[in-house]
């Protein structure tokens, strides 16, 4: 096993250090506290050629893989500038179009998306289904050569900023299919189409990206809007879920690493009694333990990315990485908060804002408990529990 990054991968990982010279954590926090999309940062990442990192070069992308995407996202998070919109767009939607869209669809959507001119969101979650995707009720009924989409979605990241949504909907009711995973189709929906509306969700998490409920009222679609095969969308849908878990993992490890570095620097300078507080083992040990857990989780995320890129089963590693990284990120920020004392809760340091984000990622986009269920069943061979 070779754990060294090649020159290109190292450059991608360190890109966050470079862009943060202009758009640093204070910029991100200013946007996040206003729930204002960080357009300047988005435009810069796009201009520098990183928005389509997993899209083939012929469609305007970089033609790279999951490892490079993970390194990019971790490098940004290392500097306190994570971009959730890149999870639903660059990581989930664009590779799905590149892998399963028609050539005309690729030509129509990918170049502009890779250039950052258009944004995609990913719409799967429904209020009545939660993590049980089989129970979603949004349906696109066929009438002649048209489909008419009705239903709703919830917790849709950056729906307001997005030009298109990749929507998972039923095209056949569950009563008419042989397999429970049949009857699902993936559509690209123009967010400005007639019948599309949205309502913001009030969230307590400090993030620049807003969350929305989406509503579809007889939204007209055609076969040109379909990704993959009608009724067989479930077969390709889960290709996007492991990448999602991997990059969410790297966001958690990056934010946790930043918090620990800030705490170590603060503790080395802060004096209360005799000498710096960083000399106290009561502070050293929690930070050192959290650092260990961050780096272990980071390695698991890279293993999952390597498995994915090499067409090997990545479900187990992706699930373990997401569990480990969310827990490690929370532990790291919590240890940093304890190190900073009261200062950790002030706006000047932004540590408590970081905690709200990593805590969210323990629950979203899929909760820890469902991932543990998967590992128990698939890795340990235990009876299915749900």
Buried (B, 14 or more C-beta within 10 A) or exposed (E): EEEEBEEEBEBBBEBBEEBBEEBBBEBBBEBBBEBEBBEEBBBBBBEEBBBBBBBBEEBBBBBBBBBBBBBBBBBBBBBBBBBBBBBBBBBBBBBBBBBBBBEEBBEBBBBBBBBBEBBBBBBBBBEEBBEEBEEBBBBBBBEEEEBBBBBBBBBBBBBBBBBBBBBBBBBBEBEEBEEEBBBBBBBBBBBEBEBBEBEEEEBEBBBBBBBBBBBBEEBBBEEEBBBBEBBBBBBBBEBBBBBBBBBBBBBBBBBBBBBBBBBBEBBEEBEEEEEBBBEBEEBBEBBBBBBEBBBBBBBBBBBBBBBBBEEEEBBBBBBBBBBBBBBBBBBBBBBBBBBBEEEBEEEEBBBBBBBBBBBBBBEBBBBBEEBBBBBBBBEEEEEEEE
